[in-house]
Amino acid sequence: MTPPIATTPLDQQKSSPASLTVYLLLGIAFGVVLTKSEVLSWFRIQEMFRFQSFRMYGIIGSAIAIAAISLALIKRAGLKSVSGESISIPEKMLGHGVRYALGGTIFGLGWALTGACPGPLFALVGNGITVMLAAILSALAGTWVYGLARARLPH
Amino acid sequence: MKLGIHDFSGVAPHEIFNWHALLTLRGFVSVIVGGFLVGFGTAYAGGCTSGHAISGLANFQLPSLIAVLGFFAGGLLATFFLLPLLFRV
């Protein structure tokens, strides 16, 4: 059975100028962090996959720890998003798990080939690697092809 | 293993990640094929590094753990089998 396309609260919410400003500022901050931490670097990604440096593991590990603590605090305090929804991460349906194993492996191939995941693709353009605009278009084509093929793919 | 890269400055090897190199095999595969796999894989797996590795694991979700193991399996395959083939030239 093909799972429904996940809908996030983002699809439903009205975008007020105030919330758009917050998204823009957080997006800029994210781009600065990706750049200064060098997680958008092809070289750092290669060091990670070659187990030559603890750097990426340290960054991702501490990000997970801080995200877990933040989620717990947000839940306890009952904080709402800037547009008023409650903040939670939707439960993912396991199903047969094929989509996670297979889709994850396909993503990993692309991650090592480009040296970038989706966020860094955009930050790399900002860093002057303008050819990544072609990678972004190709990634969009990839999501489009998935949309065409999803009914026939195992999930 | 140097992969034929001589310039280690900046955030990506300039010899591969520039518009002219798109017409070479390694440039095309790195940018166009790699980008396609990132997009297709993200949509298929239902998330990327931030969605699965950070948010999903922080929320203790098993599907995200499977996806992250997949990210690494794919990354290791590309690093140790595809890149050496591609960059041998």
gemmi code that builds the backbone of each chain (N, CA, C; Angstrom):
import gemmi

chains = {
    "A": [
        ("MET", (0.844, -1.197, 0.000), (0.000, 0.000, 0.000), (0.875, 1.241, 0.000)),
        ("THR", (0.548, 2.172, -0.838), (1.326, 3.406, -0.889), (0.859, 4.343, 0.212)),
        ("PRO", (1.780, 4.790, 1.039), (1.371, 5.678, 2.132), (0.955, 7.042, 1.598)),
        ("PRO", (0.093, 7.730, 2.299), (-0.281, 9.072, 1.865), (0.919, 10.000, 1.974)),
        ("ILE", (0.947, 11.018, 1.146), (2.025, 12.003, 1.250), (1.868, 12.725, 2.591)),
        ("ALA", (2.967, 12.785, 3.331), (2.909, 13.417, 4.652), (2.537, 14.883, 4.514)),
        ("THR", (1.569, 15.296, 5.291), (1.241, 16.710, 5.313), (1.759, 17.303, 6.605)),
        ("THR", (2.430, 18.383, 6.493), (2.939, 19.049, 7.689), (2.017, 20.205, 8.008)),
        ("PRO", (2.069, 20.682, 9.240), (1.259, 21.849, 9.599), (1.547, 23.031, 8.671)),
        ("LEU", (2.762, 23.036, 8.086), (3.143, 24.130, 7.197), (2.177, 24.251, 6.023)),
        ("ASP", (1.617, 23.095, 5.584), (0.726, 23.121, 4.437), (-0.573, 23.858, 4.740)),
        ("GLN", (-0.950, 23.826, 5.986), (-2.277, 24.325, 6.332), (-2.262, 25.744, 6.904)),
        ("GLN", (-1.121, 26.134, 7.440), (-1.154, 27.386, 8.166), (-1.170, 28.595, 7.237)),
        ("LYS", (-1.758, 29.658, 7.734), (-1.696, 30.912, 6.990), (-0.356, 31.558, 7.312)),
        ("SER", (0.260, 32.099, 6.269), (1.558, 32.710, 6.477), (1.400, 34.204, 6.682)),
        ("SER", (1.501, 34.638, 7.925), (1.447, 36.063, 8.202), (2.827, 36.658, 7.954)),
        ("PRO", (2.881, 37.972, 7.675), (4.199, 38.601, 7.472), (5.126, 38.360, 8.657)),
        ("ALA", (4.556, 38.346, 9.873), (5.398, 38.152, 11.059), (6.048, 36.776, 11.038)),
        ("SER", (5.249, 35.721, 10.716), (5.820, 34.380, 10.721), (6.817, 34.219, 9.582)),
        ("LEU", (6.510, 34.851, 8.430), (7.455, 34.766, 7.311), (8.794, 35.396, 7.694)),
        ("THR", (8.734, 36.500, 8.431), (9.975, 37.146, 8.874), (10.765, 36.223, 9.776)),
        ("VAL", (10.055, 35.529, 10.682), (10.738, 34.597, 11.581), (11.399, 33.480, 10.786)),
        ("TYR", (10.650, 32.935, 9.801), (11.237, 31.867, 8.975), (12.490, 32.365, 8.269)),
        ("LEU", (12.408, 33.581, 7.723), (13.543, 34.139, 6.985), (14.757, 34.280, 7.898)),
        ("LEU", (14.527, 34.845, 9.100), (15.646, 35.063, 10.018), (16.250, 33.734, 10.471)),
        ("LEU", (15.388, 32.753, 10.791), (15.906, 31.443, 11.210), (16.620, 30.749, 10.055)),
        ("GLY", (16.100, 30.935, 8.839), (16.747, 30.354, 7.668), (18.130, 30.950, 7.454)),
        ("ILE", (18.237, 32.262, 7.630), (19.545, 32.919, 7.497), (20.497, 32.385, 8.571)),
        ("ALA", (19.982, 32.272, 9.798), (20.822, 31.756, 10.892), (21.282, 30.332, 10.577)),
        ("PHE", (20.372, 29.526, 10.019), (20.709, 28.142, 9.670), (21.822, 28.110, 8.622)),
        ("GLY", (21.701, 28.993, 7.624), (22.727, 29.077, 6.578), (24.079, 29.472, 7.148)),
        ("VAL", (24.075, 30.397, 8.110), (25.326, 30.828, 8.752), (25.934, 29.654, 9.524)),
        ("VAL", (25.079, 28.912, 10.253), (25.572, 27.770, 11.032), (26.137, 26.686, 10.112)),
        ("LEU", (25.413, 26.393, 9.009), (25.903, 25.377, 8.062), (27.265, 25.775, 7.505)),
        ("THR", (27.438, 27.081, 7.275), (28.689, 27.563, 6.701), (29.816, 27.551, 7.733)),
        ("LYS", (29.560, 28.143, 8.906), (30.629, 28.276, 9.907), (31.031, 26.920, 10.493)),
        ("SER", (30.074, 25.986, 10.597), (30.399, 24.663, 11.132), (31.042, 23.791, 10.052)),
        ("GLU", (30.992, 24.270, 8.795), (31.542, 23.567, 7.633), (30.824, 22.256, 7.327)),
        ("VAL", (29.600, 22.046, 7.844), (28.909, 20.796, 7.506), (28.472, 20.781, 6.039)),
        ("LEU", (28.534, 21.941, 5.365), (28.194, 21.949, 3.937), (29.409, 21.623, 3.079)),
        ("SER", (30.546, 21.347, 3.718), (31.775, 21.123, 2.956), (31.885, 19.691, 2.449)),
        ("TRP", (32.132, 19.570, 1.159), (32.356, 18.259, 0.542), (33.487, 17.530, 1.270)),
        ("PHE", (34.506, 18.280, 1.681), (35.664, 17.665, 2.341), (35.281, 17.108, 3.719)),
        ("ARG", (34.469, 17.853, 4.469), (34.057, 17.387, 5.814), (33.185, 16.133, 5.692)),
        ("ILE", (32.309, 16.107, 4.635), (31.439, 14.943, 4.426), (32.291, 13.719, 4.105)),
        ("GLN", (33.318, 13.922, 3.256), (34.198, 12.804, 2.916), (34.957, 12.306, 4.147)),
        ("GLU", (35.417, 13.228, 4.995), (36.111, 12.825, 6.229), (35.188, 11.999, 7.119)),
        ("MET", (33.899, 12.366, 7.115), (32.929, 11.612, 7.927), (32.791, 10.184, 7.386)),
        ("PHE", (32.558, 10.052, 6.056), (32.344, 8.720, 5.496), (33.624, 7.879, 5.499)),
        ("ARG", (34.783, 8.526, 5.637), (36.041, 7.782, 5.717), (36.498, 7.600, 7.159)),
        ("PHE", (35.654, 8.033, 8.093), (35.959, 7.919, 9.527), (37.316, 8.538, 9.869)),
        ("GLN", (37.596, 9.677, 9.235), (38.882, 10.341, 9.471), (38.761, 11.478, 10.474)),
        ("SER", (37.534, 11.840, 10.808), (37.360, 12.974, 11.709), (36.100, 12.762, 12.542)),
        ("PHE", (36.160, 13.199, 13.788), (35.001, 13.097, 14.659), (34.050, 14.274, 14.441)),
        ("ARG", (34.524, 15.279, 13.707), (33.807, 16.546, 13.590), (32.304, 16.413, 13.297)),
        ("MET", (31.964, 15.745, 12.166), (30.561, 15.648, 11.765), (29.742, 14.855, 12.773)),
        ("TYR", (30.349, 13.802, 13.316), (29.633, 12.989, 14.308), (29.336, 13.824, 15.551)),
        ("GLY", (30.303, 14.649, 15.932), (30.113, 15.523, 17.089), (29.011, 16.537, 16.848)),
        ("ILE", (29.006, 17.113, 15.637), (28.010, 18.144, 15.321), (26.608, 17.522, 15.263)),
        ("ILE", (26.468, 16.407, 14.538), (25.144, 15.784, 14.402), (24.692, 15.234, 15.757)),
        ("GLY", (25.622, 14.626, 16.492), (25.278, 14.080, 17.810), (24.802, 15.156, 18.769)),
        ("SER", (25.510, 16.283, 18.815), (25.083, 17.341, 19.741), (23.785, 17.975, 19.259)),
        ("ALA", (23.575, 18.022, 17.921), (22.311, 18.562, 17.397), (21.138, 17.683, 17.832)),
        ("ILE", (21.336, 16.357, 17.802), (20.270, 15.440, 18.222), (19.983, 15.627, 19.710)),
        ("ALA", (21.046, 15.722, 20.517), (20.863, 15.884, 21.963), (20.112, 17.181, 22.267)),
        ("ILE", (20.513, 18.267, 21.609), (19.864, 19.555, 21.870), (18.427, 19.536, 21.361)),
        ("ALA", (18.183, 18.883, 20.218), (16.816, 18.786, 19.700), (15.939, 17.981, 20.656)),
        ("ALA", (16.476, 16.887, 21.226), (15.695, 16.060, 22.148), (15.336, 16.854, 23.402)),
        ("ILE", (16.325, 17.592, 23.945), (16.078, 18.408, 25.141), (15.066, 19.512, 24.809)),
        ("SER", (15.248, 20.153, 23.637), (14.336, 21.230, 23.236), (12.911, 20.717, 23.105)),
        ("LEU", (12.744, 19.553, 22.474), (11.398, 18.990, 22.299), (10.749, 18.720, 23.653)),
        ("ALA", (11.540, 18.196, 24.595), (11.010, 17.912, 25.927), (10.586, 19.206, 26.620)),
        ("LEU", (11.428, 20.240, 26.516), (11.113, 21.530, 27.156), (9.899, 22.179, 26.491)),
        ("ILE", (9.828, 22.108, 25.153), (8.701, 22.702, 24.425), (7.398, 22.019, 24.836)),
        ("LYS", (7.475, 20.686, 24.974), (6.281, 19.931, 25.364), (5.847, 20.309, 26.778)),
        ("ARG", (6.835, 20.372, 27.682), (6.528, 20.691, 29.078), (5.939, 22.082, 29.216)),
        ("ALA", (6.503, 23.043, 28.470), (6.035, 24.427, 28.567), (4.811, 24.672, 27.687)),
        ("GLY", (4.454, 23.692, 26.832), (3.303, 23.858, 25.942), (3.471, 25.000, 24.962)),
        ("LEU", (4.690, 25.213, 24.492), (4.948, 26.326, 23.567), (4.246, 26.109, 22.238)),
        ("LYS", (3.851, 27.219, 21.617), (3.214, 27.172, 20.305), (4.159, 27.761, 19.262)),
        ("SER", (3.951, 27.375, 18.013), (4.767, 27.945, 16.939), (4.343, 29.394, 16.715)),
        ("VAL", (5.081, 30.094, 15.870), (4.826, 31.515, 15.653), (3.434, 31.739, 15.072)),
        ("SER", (2.891, 30.724, 14.380), (1.540, 30.894, 13.833), (0.493, 30.146, 14.660)),
        ("GLY", (0.873, 29.698, 15.852), (-0.126, 29.235, 16.809), (-0.353, 27.739, 16.922)),
        ("GLU", (0.309, 26.926, 16.068), (0.116, 25.482, 16.202), (1.003, 24.938, 17.320)),
        ("SER", (0.579, 23.788, 17.858), (1.451, 23.135, 18.818), (2.639, 22.550, 18.055)),
        ("ILE", (3.769, 22.448, 18.747), (4.999, 21.999, 18.096), (5.225, 20.534, 18.407)),
        ("SER", (5.188, 19.698, 17.368), (5.486, 18.286, 17.586), (6.006, 17.699, 16.285)),
        ("ILE", (6.727, 16.591, 16.413), (7.227, 15.906, 15.224), (6.284, 14.749, 14.947)),
        ("PRO", (5.661, 14.750, 13.759), (4.670, 13.707, 13.469), (5.289, 12.311, 13.568)),
        ("GLU", (4.511, 11.392, 14.094), (4.946, 9.990, 14.181), (5.033, 9.418, 12.777)),
        ("LYS", (6.176, 8.806, 12.446), (6.309, 8.211, 11.119), (5.807, 6.781, 11.154)),
        ("MET", (5.083, 6.408, 10.077), (4.560, 5.041, 10.026), (5.650, 4.096, 9.543)),
        ("LEU", (5.897, 3.039, 10.304), (6.981, 2.123, 9.955), (6.635, 1.293, 8.719)),
        ("GLY", (5.412, 0.768, 8.667), (5.047, -0.109, 7.553), (6.016, -1.262, 7.449)),
        ("HIS", (6.466, -1.551, 6.218), (7.480, -2.580, 6.042), (8.883, -2.023, 6.220)),
        ("GLY", (8.976, -0.720, 6.316), (10.274, -0.098, 6.531), (11.128, 0.001, 5.290)),
        ("VAL", (10.577, -0.486, 4.142), (11.385, -0.510, 2.915), (11.741, 0.894, 2.468)),
        ("ARG", (10.773, 1.810, 2.580), (11.030, 3.160, 2.085), (12.172, 3.821, 2.851)),
        ("TYR", (12.283, 3.488, 4.146), (13.344, 4.119, 4.946), (14.703, 3.532, 4.600)),
        ("ALA", (14.765, 2.204, 4.480), (16.040, 1.555, 4.163), (16.489, 1.888, 2.741)),
        ("LEU", (15.568, 1.734, 1.794), (15.923, 1.920, 0.382), (16.048, 3.406, 0.031)),
        ("GLY", (15.046, 4.183, 0.436), (15.107, 5.627, 0.188), (16.300, 6.244, 0.893)),
        ("GLY", (16.579, 5.765, 2.115), (17.719, 6.280, 2.864), (19.030, 5.983, 2.159)),
        ("THR", (19.142, 4.770, 1.616), (20.378, 4.398, 0.911), (20.559, 5.241, -0.350)),
        ("ILE", (19.457, 5.467, -1.078), (19.528, 6.310, -2.282), (19.953, 7.730, -1.901)),
        ("PHE", (19.362, 8.232, -0.810), (19.743, 9.561, -0.336), (21.230, 9.596, 0.017)),
        ("GLY", (21.701, 8.538, 0.690), (23.104, 8.487, 1.110), (24.062, 8.517, -0.070)),
        ("LEU", (23.696, 7.813, -1.149), (24.520, 7.850, -2.369), (24.651, 9.289, -2.868)),
        ("GLY", (23.521, 9.984, -2.914), (23.536, 11.370, -3.376), (24.279, 12.287, -2.417)),
        ("TRP", (24.164, 12.007, -1.129), (24.832, 12.821, -0.100), (26.347, 12.769, -0.300)),
        ("ALA", (26.883, 11.570, -0.551), (28.332, 11.444, -0.725), (28.776, 11.970, -2.093)),
        ("LEU", (27.936, 11.781, -3.132), (28.327, 12.247, -4.470), (28.371, 13.775, -4.542)),
        ("THR", (27.322, 14.434, -4.042), (27.304, 15.900, -4.091), (28.100, 16.498, -2.940)),
        ("GLY", (28.262, 15.746, -1.867), (28.866, 16.303, -0.659), (27.911, 17.236, 0.056)),
        ("ALA", (26.616, 17.054, -0.193), (25.642, 17.972, 0.402), (24.282, 17.306, 0.548)),
        ("CYS", (23.548, 17.700, 1.579), (22.151, 17.305, 1.689), (21.300, 18.529, 1.331)),
        ("PRO", (19.970, 18.433, 1.380), (19.156, 19.505, 0.796), (19.443, 20.924, 1.322)),
        ("GLY", (19.535, 21.116, 2.628), (19.800, 22.465, 3.149), (21.108, 23.035, 2.631)),
        ("PRO", (22.203, 22.285, 2.794), (23.489, 22.773, 2.301), (23.540, 23.054, 0.797)),
        ("LEU", (22.705, 22.362, -0.011), (22.711, 22.666, -1.448), (22.459, 24.156, -1.663)),
        ("PHE", (21.491, 24.700, -0.912), (21.175, 26.121, -1.057), (22.282, 26.987, -0.459)),
        ("ALA", (22.802, 26.575, 0.703), (23.855, 27.365, 1.348), (25.129, 27.366, 0.501)),
        ("LEU", (25.360, 26.291, -0.263), (26.543, 26.244, -1.131), (26.438, 27.277, -2.254)),
        ("VAL", (25.213, 27.463, -2.788), (25.019, 28.495, -3.799), (25.400, 29.848, -3.202)),
        ("GLY", (24.966, 30.088, -1.973), (25.320, 31.329, -1.280), (26.808, 31.453, -1.018)),
        ("ASN", (27.487, 30.307, -0.941), (28.930, 30.307, -0.745), (29.694, 30.431, -2.064)),
        ("GLY", (28.971, 30.636, -3.146), (29.630, 30.884, -4.426), (29.762, 29.665, -5.316)),
        ("ILE", (29.313, 28.486, -4.827), (29.361, 27.282, -5.680), (28.079, 27.282, -6.501)),
        ("THR", (28.001, 28.172, -7.494), (26.733, 28.398, -8.199), (26.281, 27.193, -9.007)),
        ("VAL", (27.214, 26.266, -9.334), (26.815, 25.088, -10.107), (25.829, 24.237, -9.309)),
        ("MET", (25.765, 24.461, -7.977), (24.811, 23.711, -7.168), (23.366, 24.083, -7.497)),
        ("LEU", (23.162, 25.192, -8.228), (21.820, 25.485, -8.741), (21.362, 24.341, -9.638)),
        ("ALA", (22.295, 23.776, -10.406), (21.961, 22.635, -11.270), (21.624, 21.413, -10.420)),
        ("ALA", (22.358, 21.236, -9.291), (22.057, 20.113, -8.393), (20.675, 20.282, -7.761)),
        ("ILE", (20.312, 21.535, -7.427), (18.994, 21.795, -6.829), (17.887, 21.449, -7.832)),
        ("LEU", (18.060, 21.891, -9.089), (17.067, 21.569, -10.118), (16.958, 20.061, -10.304)),
        ("SER", (18.118, 19.386, -10.279), (18.120, 17.940, -10.455), (17.436, 17.255, -9.265)),
        ("ALA", (17.659, 17.792, -8.058), (17.006, 17.236, -6.870), (15.488, 17.413, -6.964)),
        ("LEU", (15.054, 18.584, -7.463), (13.615, 18.808, -7.659), (13.066, 17.793, -8.656)),
        ("ALA", (13.848, 17.537, -9.726), (13.431, 16.528, -10.704), (13.317, 15.165, -10.016)),
        ("GLY", (14.232, 14.888, -9.080), (14.189, 13.620, -8.349), (12.911, 13.464, -7.541)),
        ("THR", (12.494, 14.530, -6.857), (11.254, 14.443, -6.075), (10.055, 14.282, -7.012)),
        ("TRP", (10.134, 14.913, -8.183), (9.043, 14.833, -9.154), (8.922, 13.399, -9.690)),
        ("VAL", (10.070, 12.804, -10.022), (10.065, 11.423, -10.523), (9.558, 10.471, -9.439)),
        ("TYR", (9.939, 10.741, -8.177), (9.402, 9.910, -7.091), (7.878, 10.001, -7.077)),
        ("GLY", (7.375, 11.212, -7.243), (5.925, 11.401, -7.259), (5.260, 10.579, -8.354)),
        ("LEU", (5.906, 10.490, -9.514), (5.358, 9.685, -10.616), (5.421, 8.194, -10.304)),
        ("ALA", (6.499, 7.785, -9.622), (6.769, 6.351, -9.473), (6.237, 5.779, -8.170)),
        ("ARG", (5.800, 6.623, -7.245), (5.557, 6.145, -5.881), (4.508, 5.037, -5.774)),
        ("ALA", (3.512, 5.062, -6.651), (2.488, 4.014, -6.577), (3.073, 2.642, -6.894)),
        ("ARG", (4.190, 2.621, -7.648), (4.779, 1.351, -8.048), (5.979, 0.960, -7.185)),
        ("LEU", (6.388, 1.844, -6.270), (7.561, 1.560, -5.433), (7.145, 0.837, -4.158)),
        ("PRO", (7.985, -0.082, -3.662), (7.681, -0.709, -2.379), (7.888, 0.288, -1.243)),
        ("HIS", (6.965, 0.305, -0.311), (7.119, 1.181, 0.851), (7.108, 0.332, 2.118)),
    ],
    "B": [
        ("MET", (44.066, 7.913, -0.237), (43.415, 8.018, -1.544), (43.114, 9.491, -1.846)),
        ("LYS", (43.734, 10.020, -2.899), (43.619, 11.459, -3.176), (42.497, 11.738, -4.182)),
        ("LEU", (42.024, 10.744, -4.901), (40.935, 10.894, -5.864), (41.258, 11.903, -6.944)),
        ("GLY", (42.528, 12.194, -7.146), (42.900, 13.136, -8.187), (42.531, 14.580, -7.889)),
        ("ILE", (42.301, 14.882, -6.624), (41.961, 16.255, -6.249), (43.241, 16.959, -5.803)),
        ("HIS", (43.463, 18.147, -6.339), (44.693, 18.864, -5.997), (44.426, 20.106, -5.169)),
        ("ASP", (43.210, 20.616, -5.265), (42.888, 21.852, -4.567), (41.962, 21.533, -3.388)),
        ("PHE", (42.493, 21.643, -2.179), (41.706, 21.282, -0.995), (41.157, 22.515, -0.273)),
        ("SER", (41.144, 23.656, -0.971), (40.640, 24.874, -0.337), (39.135, 24.997, -0.561)),
        ("GLY", (38.505, 25.838, 0.249), (37.082, 26.116, 0.072), (36.177, 25.006, 0.574)),
        ("VAL", (34.900, 25.059, 0.166), (33.899, 24.135, 0.690), (33.635, 22.951, -0.233)),
        ("ALA", (34.208, 22.961, -1.440), (34.040, 21.848, -2.374), (35.196, 21.902, -3.372)),
        ("PRO", (35.596, 20.755, -3.917), (36.693, 20.762, -4.891), (36.295, 21.540, -6.152)),
        ("HIS", (36.997, 22.645, -6.401), (36.619, 23.505, -7.524), (36.805, 22.805, -8.868)),
        ("GLU", (37.697, 21.807, -8.893), (37.937, 21.097, -10.160), (36.687, 20.335, -10.626)),
        ("ILE", (35.825, 19.971, -9.665), (34.638, 19.172, -10.001), (33.381, 20.023, -9.981)),
        ("PHE", (33.277, 20.912, -8.983), (32.041, 21.658, -8.796), (32.119, 23.042, -9.436)),
        ("ASN", (32.193, 23.046, -10.785), (32.060, 24.296, -11.529), (31.279, 23.991, -12.799)),
        ("TRP", (30.754, 25.037, -13.431), (29.836, 24.847, -14.564), (30.490, 24.101, -15.724)),
        ("HIS", (31.782, 24.377, -15.978), (32.446, 23.701, -17.097), (32.573, 22.203, -16.846)),
        ("ALA", (32.808, 21.838, -15.569), (33.015, 20.425, -15.235), (31.731, 19.612, -15.384)),
        ("LEU", (30.581, 20.303, -15.531), (29.321, 19.567, -15.733), (29.390, 18.693, -16.973)),
        ("LEU", (30.249, 19.068, -17.914), (30.361, 18.307, -19.161), (31.323, 17.131, -19.027)),
        ("THR", (31.993, 17.014, -17.880), (32.841, 15.846, -17.645), (32.031, 14.792, -16.907)),
        ("LEU", (32.488, 13.526, -16.966), (31.740, 12.452, -16.322), (31.639, 12.684, -14.815)),
        ("ARG", (32.784, 12.991, -14.175), (32.731, 13.114, -12.709), (31.954, 14.348, -12.267)),
        ("GLY", (32.013, 15.425, -13.073), (31.241, 16.619, -12.734), (29.751, 16.355, -12.879)),
        ("PHE", (29.370, 15.689, -13.972), (27.956, 15.393, -14.232), (27.395, 14.462, -13.158)),
        ("VAL", (28.149, 13.404, -12.838), (27.650, 12.445, -11.840), (27.590, 13.102, -10.459)),
        ("SER", (28.612, 13.885, -10.107), (28.630, 14.516, -8.786), (27.471, 15.487, -8.614)),
        ("VAL", (27.221, 16.324, -9.614), (26.227, 17.391, -9.461), (24.828, 16.930, -9.881)),
        ("ILE", (24.707, 16.404, -11.106), (23.379, 16.108, -11.651), (22.831, 14.780, -11.102)),
        ("VAL", (23.624, 13.715, -11.206), (23.152, 12.422, -10.693), (23.035, 12.490, -9.161)),
        ("GLY", (24.060, 13.051, -8.511), (24.030, 13.183, -7.051), (22.835, 13.994, -6.587)),
        ("GLY", (22.586, 15.112, -7.250), (21.449, 15.958, -6.877), (20.133, 15.212, -7.048)),
        ("PHE", (20.014, 14.485, -8.157), (18.787, 13.718, -8.417), (18.552, 12.697, -7.297)),
        ("LEU", (19.627, 11.987, -6.906), (19.499, 10.964, -5.862), (19.136, 11.601, -4.517)),
        ("VAL", (19.683, 12.790, -4.241), (19.330, 13.494, -3.001), (17.828, 13.791, -2.980)),
        ("GLY", (17.308, 14.307, -4.099), (15.889, 14.653, -4.155), (14.999, 13.425, -4.104)),
        ("PHE", (15.325, 12.441, -4.941), (14.522, 11.219, -4.999), (14.563, 10.498, -3.644)),
        ("GLY", (15.781, 10.363, -3.075), (15.940, 9.659, -1.799), (15.223, 10.357, -0.657)),
        ("THR", (15.286, 11.688, -0.643), (14.607, 12.442, 0.419), (13.100, 12.213, 0.363)),
        ("ALA", (12.549, 12.258, -0.856), (11.109, 12.074, -1.003), (10.709, 10.642, -0.662)),
        ("TYR", (11.500, 9.668, -1.147), (11.195, 8.252, -0.917), (11.294, 7.925, 0.587)),
        ("ALA", (12.370, 8.383, 1.225), (12.580, 8.060, 2.643), (11.717, 8.926, 3.552)),
        ("GLY", (11.096, 9.968, 3.001), (10.244, 10.824, 3.820), (11.021, 11.730, 4.747)),
        ("GLY", (12.238, 12.089, 4.371), (13.012, 13.016, 5.189), (14.480, 12.979, 4.836)),
        ("CYS", (15.214, 13.996, 5.265), (16.641, 14.057, 4.964), (17.421, 14.079, 6.269)),
        ("THR", (18.590, 14.669, 6.226), (19.440, 14.699, 7.412), (18.750, 15.400, 8.585)),
        ("SER", (18.121, 16.537, 8.307), (17.490, 17.252, 9.414), (16.205, 16.546, 9.852)),
        ("GLY", (15.421, 16.060, 8.875), (14.142, 15.433, 9.223), (14.285, 14.107, 9.940)),
        ("HIS", (15.181, 13.247, 9.433), (15.359, 11.931, 10.046), (16.480, 11.913, 11.089)),
        ("ALA", (17.702, 12.328, 10.665), (18.855, 12.162, 11.566), (18.719, 13.026, 12.815)),
        ("ILE", (18.259, 14.263, 12.645), (18.200, 15.144, 13.822), (16.821, 15.102, 14.480)),
        ("SER", (15.766, 15.536, 13.751), (14.438, 15.580, 14.381), (13.932, 14.186, 14.725)),
        ("GLY", (14.071, 13.256, 13.788), (13.524, 11.917, 13.989), (14.208, 11.181, 15.130)),
        ("LEU", (15.548, 11.214, 15.140), (16.273, 10.520, 16.218), (16.037, 11.208, 17.558)),
        ("ALA", (15.936, 12.554, 17.536), (15.676, 13.283, 18.788), (14.306, 12.914, 19.348)),
        ("ASN", (13.430, 12.420, 18.473), (12.082, 12.027, 18.881), (11.977, 10.505, 19.045)),
        ("PHE", (13.132, 9.839, 19.021), (13.236, 8.382, 19.241), (12.333, 7.570, 18.308)),
        ("GLN", (12.380, 7.898, 17.003), (11.538, 7.175, 16.061), (12.341, 6.104, 15.325)),
        ("LEU", (11.855, 4.873, 15.362), (12.539, 3.752, 14.710), (12.682, 3.950, 13.196)),
        ("PRO", (11.611, 4.422, 12.489), (11.774, 4.634, 11.048), (12.954, 5.554, 10.728)),
        ("SER", (13.171, 6.563, 11.568), (14.279, 7.487, 11.325), (15.627, 6.802, 11.517)),
        ("LEU", (15.703, 5.899, 12.491), (16.957, 5.163, 12.704), (17.282, 4.307, 11.479)),
        ("ILE", (16.230, 3.653, 10.929), (16.438, 2.846, 9.716), (16.914, 3.738, 8.575)),
        ("ALA", (16.276, 4.905, 8.446), (16.661, 5.824, 7.372), (18.108, 6.280, 7.535)),
        ("VAL", (18.515, 6.586, 8.771), (19.878, 7.074, 9.002), (20.896, 5.974, 8.693)),
        ("LEU", (20.562, 4.733, 9.054), (21.451, 3.620, 8.701), (21.558, 3.517, 7.172)),
        ("GLY", (20.428, 3.752, 6.479), (20.439, 3.782, 5.015), (21.311, 4.915, 4.493)),
        ("PHE", (21.205, 6.111, 5.093), (22.046, 7.246, 4.670), (23.513, 6.821, 4.689)),
        ("PHE", (23.891, 6.129, 5.753), (25.293, 5.758, 5.901), (25.684, 4.638, 4.948)),
        ("ALA", (24.780, 3.683, 4.764), (25.077, 2.598, 3.815), (25.330, 3.193, 2.429)),
        ("GLY", (24.437, 4.095, 2.004), (24.589, 4.728, 0.692), (25.851, 5.572, 0.617)),
        ("GLY", (26.117, 6.328, 1.680), (27.297, 7.189, 1.699), (28.585, 6.384, 1.622)),
        ("LEU", (28.629, 5.260, 2.341), (29.832, 4.420, 2.320), (30.012, 3.776, 0.947)),
        ("LEU", (28.902, 3.313, 0.355), (28.957, 2.733, -1.000), (29.531, 3.741, -1.989)),
        ("ALA", (29.004, 4.959, -1.949), (29.469, 5.979, -2.895), (30.927, 6.339, -2.628)),
        ("THR", (31.276, 6.466, -1.351), (32.633, 6.902, -1.004), (33.685, 5.872, -1.399)),
        ("PHE", (33.401, 4.592, -1.128), (34.446, 3.577, -1.316), (34.361, 2.829, -2.641)),
        ("PHE", (33.208, 2.940, -3.351), (33.102, 2.245, -4.633), (32.888, 3.195, -5.809)),
        ("LEU", (31.948, 4.148, -5.679), (31.654, 5.023, -6.820), (32.728, 6.088, -7.024)),
        ("LEU", (33.077, 6.806, -5.947), (34.028, 7.909, -6.111), (35.388, 7.439, -6.642)),
        ("PRO", (35.948, 6.336, -6.137), (37.234, 5.900, -6.694), (37.138, 5.569, -8.185)),
        ("LEU", (36.014, 4.990, -8.633), (35.823, 4.707, -10.062), (35.747, 6.001, -10.860)),
        ("LEU", (34.967, 6.909, -10.314), (34.634, 8.151, -10.992), (35.833, 9.095, -11.085)),
        ("PHE", (36.668, 9.079, -10.046), (37.736, 10.078, -9.942), (39.078, 9.503, -10.376)),
        ("ARG", (39.064, 8.264, -10.897), (40.331, 7.617, -11.214), (41.048, 8.354, -12.347)),
        ("VAL", (40.241, 9.021, -13.174), (40.803, 9.709, -14.338), (41.755, 10.836, -13.912)),
    ],
}
model = gemmi.Model(1)
for chain_id, residues in chains.items():
    chain = gemmi.Chain(chain_id)
    for i, (resn, *xyz) in enumerate(residues, 1):
        res = gemmi.Residue()
        res.name, res.seqid = resn, gemmi.SeqId(i, " ")
        for name, pos in zip(("N", "CA", "C"), xyz):
            atom = gemmi.Atom()
            atom.name, atom.element = name, gemmi.Element(name[0])
            atom.pos, atom.b_iso = gemmi.Position(*pos), 0.0
            res.add_atom(atom)
        chain.add_residue(res)
    model.add_chain(chain)
structure = gemmi.Structure()
structure.add_model(model)
structure.setup_entities()
